[in-house]
Amino acid sequence: MPKPLAGKTIFLTGTQKIQTIAEQVEEYGGKVLAFPLITIQERISWDDEERICNSAKYDWLIFTSQNAVEHYMNKLRRANLSPSAISCKIAAVGIKTAKALQDEGFDIDFMPTIFSADRFVQEFPGNAVDVHCLFLRGSLAKSTIRDALLCDEWTVYETVETTEHVGALAESLLQEKEPVVIFASPSAVRIYAKYIVPDLHWRYVTVASIGHITTAVLKEYGARVDVQPSVYTMQAVIERLIGGVSS
């Protein structure tokens, strides 16, 4: 019986762990290659311990990525504290973010129906009352949550664009018959558009996007987005590809 991903190569441009994805893609006849165009690093400051202690005083902590969870936990452990010391309510954007928090011992009190900042502020239960929130964010996060909820922010990690894998990515794309490139962030799109697109036009690849913000940036750079699932996860993209989505 033909496998739906036979002959297709899935290119990942972010920092996601790929083992589970690779196994699933291979099961359906394809293969996965990872060429990260961004890297993540913790932002460390002299007042981290003080800020960790102060974070316990908020009504809500808001996490929109696994990276925010990881680096918040790094700071918590360095302060010799555990999640049991944090009595705030917890808001998470995305299944993976929620799972990362639960794995650390947190309960999830709110998660929006669509994993985006726009939907978060519309559905957040505290948006009409006087609550004190802290948004744990990355350096490139938009101000949507801060502006809508008038909350405090703490940048716990940096997203750094990298060109280390650009040459290998371009070479591999040229060697594959049916390349599918998955973008999970606007940052990866910008690097790809700057270094890859001038020599290898968008039309030579199937473009998949995670999230409407990433899709909007892809379109700004002239890409046609072939796959964008309504659920903003890597798993949902793979499921759409397995289902034979091509446009």
Secondary structure, DSSP 8 states (H G I E B T S, - for coil): ---TTTTEEEEE-S----HHHHHHHHHTT-EEEE--SEEEEE---TTHHHHHHHHTTSSEEEE-SHHHHHHHHHHHHHTT--GGG--SEEEESSHHHHHHHHHTT----B--SSSSHHHHHHH-TTTTS---EEEEEETT--SHHHHHHT-EEEEEEEEEE--TTHHHHHHHHHH-SEEEEEE-SHHHHHHHHHHTTTTS-GGGSEEEESSHHHHHHHHHTT----B--SS-SHHHHHHHHHTT---
